């Protein structure tokens, strides 16, 4: 609505200039295009004609007709722009356009559908991990209060294909369906997979019976906050020290430990070596906690385990240690 008002004000001024210039050229045969444009603009801005005046009766009548029209258009445009400047909406509009341009340039990013309690936690974590993402929500008040000025966002219904396309779903690597209702998350999953079949979809499920429906709809991962919360409560009362340790290591910013996964691709120097020969712990400080090989999960691998091409290695360590492993795995074989 805001951009439409400014657009109409701008088009009105341009239309008046074109209409006035052509009209004066029609009645005043001796005028050049510049003369006609100058006379139209002075009529529009009411600054006085100076030495250029319409000489024919037709030109004079035409000028008399467009004078009030020009005054009305200028008053309308000034009122719209002044209102936006006073209320700060003009800067907000420019900010939204700049944000749209940033979103249009994103690729390999994550789309978070829903800016509620769950979606907000997802956005915070992605922000801490420096992963590019876009938040989508239909509640403008929520976006303005929590997301505006902090994260990139699209205001609209995540169930709408056009909104997901605006969020760059065709260039995204994954989407999080975190809306409050399971039915909406099922619909988002179907829509996302329909637009991009290889998109990674992680969906929220409030009810246990919805998990299977989400998987049938195409969700790659289904997360139930109720199930996770229940398990966490049980572990907190059964093994409080262990839970505190995990919280401290994974969530305390003072330690900055995290998990990372990386696929070994040729020509990595680690391929063909055992974990002992690769000296990952000694060279980087990161610890290999598991290896996914096809559908096989090798948990807590032994030092004799040989690394193969396309292995997905799961590591634990600080950000610097994980970056050191990425450099080691990507180095050219000697």
WOURZI-V444864 format. One record per pair of residues at least 12 apart in sequence whose C-alpha atoms are under 6 Angstrom apart, sorted by the first residue. I is the first residue (numbers start at 1). GAP is how many residues later the second one is. D is the distance in whole Angstrom. If there is no record, write none. Layout:
I|GAP|D  I|GAP|D
This chain:
9|68|5  20|20|5  21|15|5  21|16|5  21|19|6  24|12|6  27|31|6  27|32|5  43|24|6  44|26|4  107|64|5  107|65|6  108|63|6  108|64|5  108|65|5  109|23|5  109|24|5  109|63|5  109|64|6  110|23|4  110|62|6  110|64|5  110|65|5  111|22|6  111|23|5  111|64|5  112|23|5  112|63|6  112|64|5  113|23|5  113|63|6  113|64|5  113|65|6  114|22|6  114|23|5  114|64|5  114|65|5  115|22|6  119|59|6  134|18|5  134|19|5  135|18|4  136|17|6  136|18|5  137|18|6  137|19|6  138|17|5  138|18|4  138|19|5  159|29|6  173|26|6  174|25|5  174|26|4  174|27|6  175|26|5  176|26|5  176|27|6  177|26|5  178|26|5  182|23|6  186|28|5  190|27|6  201|18|5  201|19|5  202|17|6  202|18|6  202|19|5  202|20|6  203|19|5  204|18|6  204|19|5  204|20|6  205|18|6  205|19|5  206|18|6  256|62|6  257|60|5  257|61|4  258|58|6  258|59|6  259|56|6  259|57|5  260|54|6  260|55|5  261|52|5  261|53|4  262|50|5  262|51|5  263|47|6  263|48|6  263|49|4  264|45|6  264|46|5  264|47|5  265|44|6  265|45|6  268|61|5  268|62|6  269|64|4  271|36|5  271|37|5  271|38|6  272|35|5  272|36|6  273|33|5  273|34|6  274|30|5  274|31|5  274|32|4  274|33|6  275|28|5  275|30|6  276|27|5  284|37|5  284|40|5  284|41|6  285|36|6  286|30|6  286|31|5  286|35|5  287|28|5  287|29|5  288|26|6  288|27|5  289|25|6  289|26|6  290|24|5  291|21|6  291|22|5  292|19|6  292|20|5  293|18|5
